[in-house]
């Protein structure tokens, strides 16, 4: 009986030991797979971080080097970002705009123009090639063409508005000169 108990005990111990060794082997294999997956994940994170950094750098360069004015405003249309072309066009310093919480309406020569543009933004959430005049700090006016729209952002960010503003003073001056030349030519033909 004692021999039977000892045999049974060793038999059970042997089975338990085999299960432990099998579980240990499975844990080691799983550990190796986890390390491989972790390395792959780390590599993907590095690659995506590099792509995101590159994309952000390109977008920042486009923003900064654009010859057209680019303005980003908050939901109340106060300037949040403006590029160098915008500083040159408006005549205001960026720090001054931010400190005074200047908005897009503060650049317009006529308050009624802001009402019109604001109404279009409320209705359609965008404007396309709207002509208006900007009033600079020296009281000179600049004819501009504004295109813009709403951006609801991502991951719970507050909505913003993005605008691209073109200075069309030269274009308008050229159109006036051409119209004047056409009038003179028509007058010349009439008199001839």
C-alpha positions as CSV (number, residue, x, y, z in Angstrom):
1,X,0.0,0.0,0.0
2,X,2.8,2.3,0.8
3,X,4.4,1.5,-2.5
4,X,1.1,2.2,-4.3
5,X,0.8,5.5,-2.4
6,X,4.3,6.5,-3.3
7,X,3.8,5.5,-6.9
8,X,0.6,7.5,-7.1
9,X,2.2,10.5,-5.4
10,X,5.2,10.4,-7.9
11,X,2.8,9.9,-10.8
12,X,0.7,12.9,-9.8
13,X,3.9,14.9,-9.1
14,X,5.1,14.0,-12.6
15,X,1.9,15.1,-14.3
16,X,1.9,18.4,-12.3
17,X,5.6,18.9,-13.2
18,X,4.8,18.3,-16.9
19,X,2.0,20.8,-16.8
20,X,4.3,23.3,-15.1
21,X,7.0,22.8,-17.8
22,X,4.4,23.1,-20.5
23,X,3.0,26.3,-19.0
24,X,6.5,27.6,-18.6
25,X,7.3,26.9,-22.3
26,X,4.0,28.6,-23.3
27,X,4.8,31.6,-21.2
28,X,8.3,31.9,-22.7
29,X,6.9,31.6,-26.2
30,X,4.3,34.2,-25.4
31,X,7.0,36.4,-23.8
32,X,9.0,36.2,-27.0
33,X,5.9,37.1,-29.1
34,X,5.1,40.0,-26.8
35,X,8.7,41.4,-27.1
36,X,8.5,41.1,-30.9
37,X,5.1,42.8,-31.0
38,X,6.4,45.5,-28.6
39,X,9.4,46.2,-30.9
40,X,7.2,46.3,-33.9
41,X,4.8,48.7,-32.1
42,X,7.7,50.9,-31.0
43,X,9.0,51.0,-34.6
44,X,5.6,52.0,-35.9
45,X,5.3,54.7,-33.3
46,X,8.7,56.1,-34.3
47,X,7.8,56.0,-38.0
48,X,4.5,57.6,-37.5
49,X,6.0,60.3,-35.2
50,X,8.5,61.0,-37.9
51,X,5.8,61.3,-40.5
52,X,3.7,63.5,-38.3
53,X,6.7,65.8,-37.5
54,X,7.5,66.0,-41.2
55,X,3.8,66.8,-42.1
56,X,3.6,69.4,-39.3
57,X,6.9,71.0,-40.6
58,X,5.5,71.2,-44.1
59,X,2.2,72.7,-43.0
60,X,4.1,75.3,-40.9
61,X,6.3,76.2,-43.8
62,X,3.3,76.7,-46.1
63,X,1.6,78.8,-43.4
64,X,4.7,81.0,-42.8
65,X,5.9,81.3,-46.3
66,X,2.6,81.9,-48.1
67,X,2.5,85.1,-50.0
68,X,-1.3,85.3,-49.2
69,X,-2.5,86.1,-45.8
70,X,-3.6,83.1,-43.7
71,X,-5.6,83.8,-40.6
72,X,-6.9,81.3,-38.0
73,X,-9.5,82.6,-35.6
74,X,-11.3,81.2,-32.7
75,X,-15.1,80.7,-32.7
76,X,-15.6,84.4,-31.9
77,X,-13.5,85.3,-34.9
78,X,-10.6,86.6,-32.8
79,X,-7.2,86.1,-34.3
80,X,-5.4,83.1,-33.0
81,X,-2.7,82.7,-35.7
82,X,-1.7,84.9,-38.6
83,X,1.3,84.6,-41.0
84,X,3.9,87.2,-42.0
85,X,1.9,88.1,-45.1
86,X,-1.1,88.9,-42.9
87,X,1.0,91.1,-40.6
88,X,2.2,93.0,-43.7
89,X,-1.3,93.3,-45.2
90,X,-3.1,94.4,-42.1
91,X,-0.3,96.7,-40.8
92,X,-0.8,95.4,-37.2
93,X,1.8,93.6,-35.2
94,X,0.9,90.0,-34.2
95,X,1.4,90.6,-30.5
96,X,-0.8,93.7,-30.7
97,X,-3.6,91.7,-32.4
98,X,-3.4,89.0,-29.8
99,X,-3.2,91.4,-26.8
100,X,-6.2,93.4,-28.1
101,X,-8.1,90.2,-29.1
102,X,-8.6,91.7,-32.5
103,X,-11.0,89.9,-34.8
104,X,-11.5,89.7,-38.5
105,X,-14.1,92.4,-38.2
106,X,-11.5,94.8,-36.8
107,X,-9.7,94.8,-40.2
108,X,-12.7,95.6,-42.3
109,X,-13.2,99.2,-43.4
110,X,-17.0,99.0,-43.1
111,X,-19.0,97.4,-40.2
112,X,-21.8,96.5,-42.6
113,X,-19.3,94.4,-44.5
114,X,-18.7,92.4,-41.4
115,X,-22.4,91.8,-40.9
116,X,-22.6,90.5,-44.5
117,X,-19.6,88.2,-44.1
118,X,-20.7,87.0,-40.7
119,X,-24.1,86.2,-42.0
120,X,-22.6,84.1,-44.8
121,X,-20.4,82.2,-42.4
122,X,-23.4,81.6,-40.1
123,X,-25.5,80.3,-43.0
124,X,-23.0,78.3,-45.0
125,X,-20.1,77.9,-42.7
126,X,-17.8,79.2,-45.4
127,X,-17.2,82.2,-47.7
128,X,-15.7,82.1,-51.2
129,X,-14.0,85.0,-52.9
130,X,-15.7,87.8,-51.0
131,X,-14.4,91.2,-51.9
132,X,-14.1,93.9,-49.3
133,X,-11.7,96.6,-48.0
134,X,-9.3,96.3,-45.1
135,X,-8.6,99.5,-43.2
136,X,-4.9,99.7,-42.1
137,X,-3.7,101.6,-39.0
138,X,-2.5,104.4,-41.2
139,X,-6.1,104.8,-42.5
140,X,-5.2,103.5,-45.9
141,X,-7.5,100.9,-47.5
142,X,-6.5,97.7,-49.2
143,X,-8.9,95.8,-51.4
144,X,-8.9,92.1,-50.5
145,X,-10.5,88.8,-51.5
146,X,-11.5,86.5,-48.6
147,X,-12.1,82.8,-48.7
148,X,-12.6,80.8,-45.5
149,X,-14.6,78.4,-43.5
150,X,-15.1,76.5,-40.3
151,X,-12.9,73.8,-38.9
152,X,-14.4,71.6,-36.2
153,X,-11.0,70.3,-35.2
154,X,-10.3,66.8,-33.8
155,X,-10.5,65.1,-30.5
156,X,-12.8,67.5,-28.9
157,X,-11.0,70.7,-30.0
158,X,-13.0,73.9,-30.2
159,X,-14.1,75.0,-33.6
160,X,-11.9,77.5,-35.5
161,X,-12.2,79.5,-38.7
162,X,-9.5,79.5,-41.4
163,X,-9.2,82.3,-43.9
164,X,-7.0,83.0,-46.9
165,X,-6.9,86.6,-47.9
166,X,-5.5,88.0,-51.1
167,X,-4.5,91.5,-51.7
168,X,-6.2,92.5,-55.0
169,X,-5.3,96.2,-55.0
170,X,-3.0,95.9,-58.0
171,X,-5.5,93.8,-59.9
172,X,-8.2,96.5,-59.3
173,X,-5.9,99.3,-60.3
174,X,-5.0,97.4,-63.5
175,X,-8.7,96.8,-64.2
176,X,-9.4,100.5,-63.8
177,X,-6.5,101.4,-66.1
178,X,-7.8,99.0,-68.7
179,X,-11.3,100.4,-68.4
180,X,-9.9,103.9,-68.8
181,X,-7.9,102.9,-71.8
182,X,-11.0,101.2,-73.3
183,X,-13.0,104.4,-72.8
184,X,-10.3,106.5,-74.4
185,X,-10.1,104.1,-77.3
186,X,-13.9,104.2,-77.8
187,X,-13.8,108.0,-77.6
188,X,-10.9,108.1,-80.2
189,X,-13.0,105.8,-82.5
190,X,-16.0,108.0,-82.0
191,X,-14.1,111.2,-82.8
192,X,-12.4,109.6,-85.8
